[in-house]
Amino acid sequence: MRVDLPLPGRAAQVVFIGTVLKVCAILLYFVLSDFVAGALADPFIAVTPGAPLASFITDPFTGDGANPLVFDVIGRYIPDSPRLHYKLADFQRNGSETDLQLAELHAMRAAQLSPYDFRPRLLLARIQDQKEDRRAEEESLRAALQLSPRNVEAHYLLGTLLLSQGKFDESFREFQPAISGYPPYLNAALDRVWTESHENVDAVRAITPDDAKDRLTLARFLLKQARPLESAAVFRRTDRNELLRDRESGQYLDSLIAAGQVSLAHELWGALVDHESPSGPSGIWNGGFEGDILLDFAQFDWAIQPGKYAMVSIDTGIAHTGQRSLRVDFLGHETTRLEDEIKQVLLLRPGRHFRLDYYVKTENLTAPEGPRVAVTSKNSKQWIAASDPAPEGSEDWQPRTLEFKAADGPLVVSIQQRPKFSYEPPTHGTVWFDDFDIREIR
């Protein structure tokens, strides 16, 4: 389509051409301004003193950043760009030569130019925090939350500010949505609240969401603060199925044991694996190997570790009673040794006498002296008692018994084979163990 525009006279033509050129110049100005402002405000382009003046254009290829002098020059021609003011405010706050007064002015200008954007107000609050202007910081954070009510960072910063002012209830109300929206905030918040509240357990409970993983974080935090009873109380009130799905629950029990709270760990473990123990800590768990051994929750079940001398497994085809037994296949290595590959931690009444019964079966076993069951203290390798070695050759199920007096502290029942000499011929064959049982005899 063709449009004819009659322009009578040379003067009219000159005016028309001048108008067109002016409109093009204005359009070019806006396009270039938007391009330059966008390039300078790009969050991936760092403000780098000493960088070449045109480096903000070539930064994607060179990584030189943008020279701050360019901002000063461009700012005179684009004074109303909220993105440039925001970038300058952030630079002045974090730059090598921090100027908080100038940073605050740029952040305030960015907030004025972009009244519906919460980010300049959040940046302004951070600057005011560095200036220790608490009143202005609170106003900026509340303004940011009016624009973005679910912003977790603003909630967390406001919670921290209110906490430092001793406004605990208000602070907790801000921490809760912050932690629920961004769980990594929880650890830092627990530290802050614990310190500001003078180690008040109820205070750290108040900011912890009612979620299994967060409650487990709280339990571990309280244990680190040497509050095992309060820590265990939090663990007990956490959903059992959720705890079993989280391997950190097992790590928590390990931490309790490492802190010397073995009885407490045993109680929590028993409730977790649905273990109905008799009155007082006693007995052996899973003595017939009929229950599955949970890898992360074997603290008081059979702990089975791989070794270089034998392969240990649960045999589902051979058993003294039931369907399963423990099977040890020796690999034929010289000077065979078994110590920590198969063991279980026990809690027995100190000073009482106990009898340990079990059954053993062998097939083609040849050994200088076969494996036996031994009882030791948890922190000692010395035997309190040990059974006779497993019989050589191929023997059907035979009962074995050993009696011992329980020492103070946790005990360990384990399957061991200790060489008597620095060199012994290799052990070959297979041994099965089943139906372990411990009874107090006097």
MOJOLIN-V565705 format. One line per field, one symbol per residue. phi: phi as a letter, one per 20 degrees, with the letter a starting at -180 (. if undefined). psi: psi as a letter, one per 40 degrees, with the letter a starting at -180 (. if undefined). A space follows every 50 residues. Layout:
BEGIN
phi = ???
psi = ???
END
This chain:
BEGIN
phi = .ddedfcfnfffffffffffffffffffffffffffffffegfedfecgn fgfeffeeggddmfncffffffffffecfdeffffffffffffdffdfcf fffffffffffffcfddffgfffgffffffemefffffffffffffecfd ffffffffffffffemeffffffefgffffebggffgfffffffffelme ffffffeefecgffffffffffffemcfffffffffeegfffffedffff ffffffffenefffffffffffemeeeffnfandelfdmeefefgecdgc dfeddfcedbddbeeedcbfcmdcbedcdfemeflfcccdfcbbecdcff neeccddbccccblecagaffcecdcffdbeffebbefffffnccfgcfc bbdbdfefnfdcdbecbdfecfccffecoccdcblfbccfda
psi = hhhhhhghidddddddddddddddddddddddddddddddeheehihhhe iidedddeddddfeahhddddddddddgefhddddddddddddeidghgd dddddddddddddgeehdddddddddddddefgddddddddddddddgde hdddddddddddddeegddddddddddddddgdeddddddddddddeffh ddddddehigidddddddddddddefgdddddddddeihdddddeheddd ddddddddeefdddddddddddefhgiihihiiihfdefdihhhdeffde ahhhiiieeihhihheehidiaeiihhhhiefiifhhhcedhihhihihi eihihhiiiiiihfhhidhiiihihiidfiehhdiiiiiiiiahhihiii iiiihhiiiiihhihihhididhiiihiaihiiifihhihd.
END
